[in-house]
């Protein structure tokens, strides 16, 4: 690597500072526009060594692991310019797709913090069995597969208190297997729900040891690759008027405030559709939107995960005051809901994974559904899908960026389309 001095010109889409040099752009993590920095450069990447001229927008990070942990990219930036930049990610994605529409101010939705997290556990090659000198439990490092060991994370919700201690205990029990582990923990209304993946087959005595750990740490449930180890309480969350028993390792919006904000934007658009009686919820998960939609209209929900649909249908049976709601297992990437199947539908909501919903968007574009609401965790794929809908005759009425992934480059988007 070559030690050089650079001036940071702008910020990239992943939150890295970019210095525009005669040889091309150089990406420098943890830097801000206008800063003069000393770096160790290798091709188009550089490691920050020293800040010679700091930006007036620089602030002190709230976590000591910044620079090592890959989870937060922008703790060092003041809130106002950070929020302006994050909104610009949505504005620029829409502009590149040729879409002109109103983009609302960024809606902060971090709330109390993240209610779910995936911790990684890796052996470090030490000699003491089960000791912390032989194990790292935490998050992946910046641009690295190495694990940064942590005992606390300031962006986690209070509901995840105790999650790291439980993850360390589970990992210490399994470290002799020399397997990389991923430990997903979700804060629910009845306690912590933990799913462990990567351990491989376990002998009964080790499963029993895990059950003891789950009991000692008062986990609501511990599963391994979705298989039950111990359950003290079913992991429950309230969605609208229903209570959902979460399947092991199920998808959930990262923060409670984020879920509430996204749901509010969706329902606000639905309430503006006078006379709406029937809706479809595409990529429904366990019913984040479907269960709330059913307070107003009849709903058909579609999702590829059988366990998610089972949880949704069970929640419907236990809820009062809902209009008919039926969940169906369907892979919308391979078998998108066809335009003719949406005949008579007044509202369509789609909330796909990060890769977007290109095939489903083409069917929506060919349909006669008067109101379509798109929810996305990726502005680029959202803009692509929105362009497909626009070419099919929809008008993108407005877009709202939602920030539930504080200090990261990730931003949620809710777009309202009308014919």
N, C-alpha and C positions, 0 to 999 in steps of 0.2 A: 504494500500500500504506500501511496505517496502522500505526504503531509502538505496540504495547501490551505490557503485562505480563500473563502468564498463569500459572496453576498447573496442572501436568499431573496429571490425575486417574487415568489408566489408559493401558494400551497397546492399540493396535488390532491387528487380525489380520495386518497387514502390517509390524508393528514400529514404527509411528509412535506417538509420544506423543499423547494426546488430552486437550484441555482442554474440560470441559463448561461452556459459557457460556450465558447467558440466550438468546442467538441460536442456540444449537445447538452441536454439537461442532466443535472446531477441531483439525486434525491438524498436528502439529509433528514432523518427522523429527528423529532423533538426540537425543531427550529421554526422560526416565524418569519414572515415577509419583512424585509428591511434589516434583518440582523446580519452582522458580519461575524463569521465563524471560522474557526480552525478545525479542519477535518482530516481524517485519514481516508483518502479517496482510492477506490478501485473501480475503474470503468465508470458506470453511471450511478454507482452507489457510494456512499461515504458514511463514515462513523464520526459522530460529533466528539471532538476533543475539548474544545473550549469556545465560549461565546465571548467574542471581543467587543461587540457592540450589541447589547440586548435591545429588543423591541420594547417600547413603552407599554405594549399590550401583554407582555410576559408577566405571569403570576407564579406564585409558589405552588407546586403540585401538592395534592392532599395525601399522596401515598408514597411511602419510601421506596416502593418497587418500580416506580416510573423509570423507564430506560432499560429495564431488564424484562419485566413482564410485558407480554404482547397484547394485554387486554385493553389498555387505554392509550390512545395516541395523542390526546390534546388536553391533558390536565394543566399544561403550562400556559394556556391561552385564556385571556379574560373573557367573561361570558358574552358581552355584546358582539365583538367581532367573530367569536366562535359561532354564535347563532346566525349571524349574517352569512358566514361562509357555508354553514350547513344548509340553509335555505337555498343558497346559490347552486348547490349540487342538483337540486330539483329543477330550478329555473334553467340551468344549462342543459340538462338532459332533455327537457321538453323542447328547448330551442333547437337542439341538434336534430330532433325528430320533426321539426317544422310545425310545432304545436304552439299556438298563442292562446293563453288563457290567464285568468286571474290566479296568482299564487299567493295564498294567505301567508301571514307571518308564521314563523316556526312556532309550533305549539309544544312547550316543554312538558314532558310526560314521564320524567324519571321517578317522581314521587318519592317514596321512602327508599327506593333502590330496587335492584334486581331481585326477583323472587325465585329465580332458578339459575343454576350455574352448573357447569361441568368441570370438575376438577380432574386433573391428570396425575397419575401416580407412576413413578418410574424408580427402579432400583438404581443406586449410584455406585455399586461395586464395592462397598465397604465390607468389613469382616464381621461386625457384631450383628448377630441375628435379630431381626425385627427392630433394630435401633434406628433413630432418625439420621444417624450418620450413614446409613445404607439406603436411605429412601428420600425421595422428594415428592411432595404432594402440593399441587398448586395449579398454576396456569402455564401454558406454553410461552416460551420466551419470544422476544421480538424477532420475527423472521427466523425462527429456530424451532426445532422439535424438542429441544432441551426443556425441562420443566423447572420453573422458578418456584422454589418452596416458599409457601406463605402460611401464616397463622391467622391472618385477618385481611379483609378486603373492604375498603371504605365505601364501595358502590353497591354492596349487597344490602338487601332489606333486613330490618331487624328480625323478620320471620326466619331468616337463614342463620340466626345465631345458633351456634352449636354444630352447624353443618361441617365446617372444616375439621373440628375435633373428631367428629364421627368418621369423616373421610380418612383422616390420618389413622384412626384405630382400625378401620377396615383394611386399609392398605398395608398396615403393619402386620396384620394377620396373614395377608396374601403375598407379601414380599418374598417369602421363600420359594414361591412358584416361578419367580423370575419372569413374570408376564407384565406387559404394559397394561395399565388399568385406566378406564374412563369411568368416573363416578359422578353421575348426574343426580343433583339434589334439587327438589322443588319444595318451597314453603307453601303449605296448605293450611286450611282452617283447623285441621285436626292434628297438625304436626308435620315433621319433615318426612318427605317421601324420597327414598334413595334407590337408584338402580345402578348396579355395578356391571360393567362390561369389560371383557378382555381376559377374564381369569381362566377360561377353559374349564373343563369338567372338574368338579370338586368331590372329594371323598366325604362321606357322611360326617366324620368328626370335624372337618373344617366348616361344613355347612352349619353344624351345631355351634361352633365357635362364633360364626358370623351372627347367628341368631342371638347369642348371648350379648354380643356387642350392640346389636340393634336394640335389645332390651335395656342395656345399661345406658345408652344414649337417648332412650325414649323416642326412637323413631316411630312415626306412624306406621311405616312399612319399609321393609328392605326386600328388594328383589335382585336377582342375578340374571342378566339377559332376559328380563321380564318374568322369570320364574320366581314364585314366592319363596322367601326364606323365613320371614316373620311379619305378621301384621297385627299391630295393637289396635289400630283404628283405620277405617277406610279413609284414604286421602281425599278430602272433599273441598270443593270450591263452589261458591255461589256465582251463578251467571244469570242475571235477570231474576226471574222468579224461581229458578230451578237450582238444585244442588247437584253437581257433577262429581261422580267418583272417578278420579283420573286413572286411566290405564298406566301401567309402568312405563316410564320414559316418554310420556306423551308430550306433544308439542303444546306450548302455552306461550302467550305473549309474555315478554321478558319482565315487565313490571305491571303491577296492578293498575297504576295510573295510566300506563300505556294502553292496556285493554279498555279501561273506562273511556279514554279519549277517543280511541278508534271506534268503539261502539257508539259513543255519542254522535260522532260525525256521520256514521252510517244511518243511525236512527233519525237524525235531523233531516237527512236527505229523503228518507222514506216518509217521514211525516209531511214533507212538502209535496208528496205525490198523492193528490186527492183521489179518493175512490180506489186506491190500491187494495187488492184482495188476495193476491197470490204472489209468492216470491220463491225464488230458488237461491240457495246458498251453495256456491261452488267452492270446493276445497274447504269444507266446513270445519274440519277438525272435530273437537268434542262439542262444538256448538256455541262458540264465542258470540257469533252474530245470530245464528239460527234461533237460539233460545230467546233472544231479545226480539227478533223479528216476529216470533210466534205470539208475542203480546199484542200485535197489530193485525197480522195477516196469516193466512195458511202458508206453510213452508215445506218445501222439499229440499233436503240437504244431501249433498254428495261428497264423499271423501273416500280415498283409497284404503285407509287404515280400517280394518274390520273392528279392531278393539275401540277405536275412537267412535265409530258409528254405534257400537254396542253401548258405550257409555252415554252417548247422546240420547239414544232411544230409551235407555233406562231412566235418565234424568227427566225426560218428558213424562214418563209414566208416573213419576213421583211428584210432579209439579201441578199446581192448581192455576186455573185462569188462563191457560194457553189455548190458542187456536190449534187446529190439527197440524202436527209436525211429524214428518217421517224422514228418517235417515236411511240412505242406501249406500252400500259399498260400490264404488265405481272409480276406476283409474281414469281421471279426466285428461291425462296426457295421452293415453292410448285410445280412450273412448270418450272424447268430449261430449257433453250434452248437446245434441243436435238442435239446429234452429227450429225444426218442426216439432221437437219435443218441448220447446219453450212457447208453443202457441198458447195464448191466454195468460201468460205470465206477465205481471205488472212491474216486478222489480227483480233484478238479478244482482247478486253480490258475489264477487270473486276475490279470493285472498290466497293466491298461490304461493309456493315456495320461491326462493330467490331467483330461480330460472324463469319465472314468469309463467304465462298461460297462453302461449301463442296459438296453439291448436284450438283451445276453448274460446279465445278472443275472436278467431275467425268465424266460429259458429254464432257467437253473440252478434258479430257484425252483420251476419246474414239473417238475424232474427228480427222480430217486430217488437221486442221488449222496449217499452217506452223509457224506462229508467234503469241504468246500469251503474253500479257503484264498485269501483276498483280499489282494493287495498293491497299495498305492496311494501316489501322491505328493501326494494332495489329500484331507485329512480330510473335506471337505464332500461331494465326490462319492462318497467311500468310504461315508460315512454314508447317503447316498441309496441306494446299491446294497445296503448292508447291510440297510436297512429293507425293500427289495424281497425279499431272501432271508428275512428274519424273517417277513414276511407269507406267505411260501410254506412256512413250517413249520420253518425253520432256527433254531437257537439260536446266538447269537454268544457263543462260549465265553470268548474273551479277545482283547484287542487289545494290540499292542506298538508304541509310537511309536519310530521310528528316526531319529536325527539325523545324516545325512551331509552336509547343507547347512549347515555351521556358520556362525553369525552371520546367517542369513537367517530368513525367516518360513516357509520350506518344511520340511515334515516328512513322512517316509515312515510308512506304517501297514501292519502285518500283522495280519489278523484271521482267527481260526479259527472256522468254522461247522460244526455237526454237526446231523444229523437225530436 
